């Protein structure tokens, strides 16, 4: 094999683009870029990044999440900025609590990590209305995300506000802060076609608007093939041309794989801003799962083929508290199958396998920033990419991108086994430190939890029955069906549509109703009795209800409660996508149809309980709440209230709401979000043993078919206190609150399986500064503050079965007491996997170490 250093391609000539144009008075040029990488303080950087959206957790846990991100090998934390919560009323700003963006950025900075700030202001992100404030929609003449002066003015005003705040707080890198990148817009390329010529003009305007803010850091336009490059505002002098060229937008890739991506200019680095670690959950859908072997493969392929910046979307997903979930029907959990789970616990083996990958890539950093990769085809679906340092030393990535056949390749005089759909990383062009398909990191396979019924008796509960129909004196009447969002202005999920149907003497009393709705769900009451429930789904929120009804002679009331489950956040013109009932037809027994859509309809925004503030702590002792021996259960539109004592400890809590239907819940006045465990996903479409090989999409490897998307609802620890806490639920369909329990994790079962021929952990190579003769290691780590309290299984030889069900095989060295000695009482321990260390129960046979342990608080 020819190991000679290739000449640097001409495109690689250092064309570092100094962003000196933008910050008055500051000469510092700390963040720049060239065709290979971002350049920080004059040095090209290979960066691992991860998304954590600050309002999807509480400030109390931000330091811990960021610590776990750093330990997982991240350099950068990426977040969107959520306009609708920062400016709930035009001109009135809010940056407190979960929305304290400055505090979040400072927390990242204190941990020594960097920030990519995606200001947008369009976020998408499965966030209500994509992050736009609803008041924006009511500015007469406005059109979102296009060449519209009113929109542009408002967008620029918000961009200016955020950039100004960041500058005031000295958060940009040139000011000594953590922000190294900023984003304007978001994936506009996907919708640009719908806005015609105005769309293209808007892209140019957005790019210029961003640059005019003089942030001193490069701007990104993700998924934007026409991201301006360069913007020549003034070509009269070559200096200004140079300066303006420095203000281009870097177009970046988003997707499950980005190895084939090339930026739209040879001056820009290959960057990946959204690498989906899993996918989001929607009510009524199975739970998405992306196997870590595939995720690691995608990352390794990206760095193999010239990438230098990669961001996991999400590294920690968190929770859509309150009514922040986008829609329609995005679930409250935004867990995302991310390396850190919704509750802030490390998800294994995802976190650990990626950590090993990051360490392996770190060992290659100096090579990656020194050259473009040299390509070698090694066979069918088999290739290598090699990076050289000027000294001619090299690092290599060997890939088998076929999805079926394992292979053995010869490279640099040695042979290497490459499982299908895998990449091996050789930081010295010789030793494999990591293979994406070989998971040697610890696996977590079960939690032990306390699972306490909230109350022991139904008499602890109080309730308030919401009466169907109009309840207040601010109702109003129109002779047509109104679109819901324009009517409620999203002040509530609920809108009552009520009318009456008159049955004349002699007319039949049995009939049908045909109700059509744009979404998202509706309860139908005839003469104050529930007769039907209809709902859509995330992909199509519209639905119709055809229901037989029985009427009485004379006046009959028809009350329809139309319910929103998160405003649309994605797609062309998503901001004007409507909701609510748009047609009601009365059908008599002979199928004669009477369209009553234009009859007189009375409207009431919201529920009476919302108006009364039943969710608030201040109402907890109000006489509005009924109490008694017979708690009404399994009936619709009821508010429930109970006080409960939280399990002790400092870990987060979860409410198990399996016994409930659909509604919203509050703990001590804080909304923990919408719940809908009654909505089961279709029974088919999941696989028991999912094959990670081959292209992933969000419908592959799904879990929990035929089950609710979400039964557990996160209650942050900081929202409860010792003693009595208040839980309020508003149940729409019917459920049994006495079955609700509160969970907290007390222990974790973990295991490790490592073979003698597995690579040693990459961190041992960093520790030992080289590739000596280290053995592979079984490493066991508990959550910080937890300890290994028991070892349930340990065998070196040919152990059989999987985590949780290991059995000793024919070849077995009983090393239980040795492992216990090394691990019990420790937060972490590692056991070298070698016969020298563990004894040799069967010489000349390849042996595996399997350990099962329990971590407890
Ligand atoms: C992307 C978008 C993200 C998020 C993601 C799906 O298209 O940029 O904000 O919505 O899809 O989770």
Boltz pocket constraint, residues with backbone or C-beta under 6 A from the ligand:
constraints:
  - pocket:
      binder: B
      contacts: [[A, 123], [A, 124], [A, 125], [A, 126], [A, 186], [A, 187], [A, 254], [A, 274], [A, 279], [A, 280]]
      max_distance: 6.0
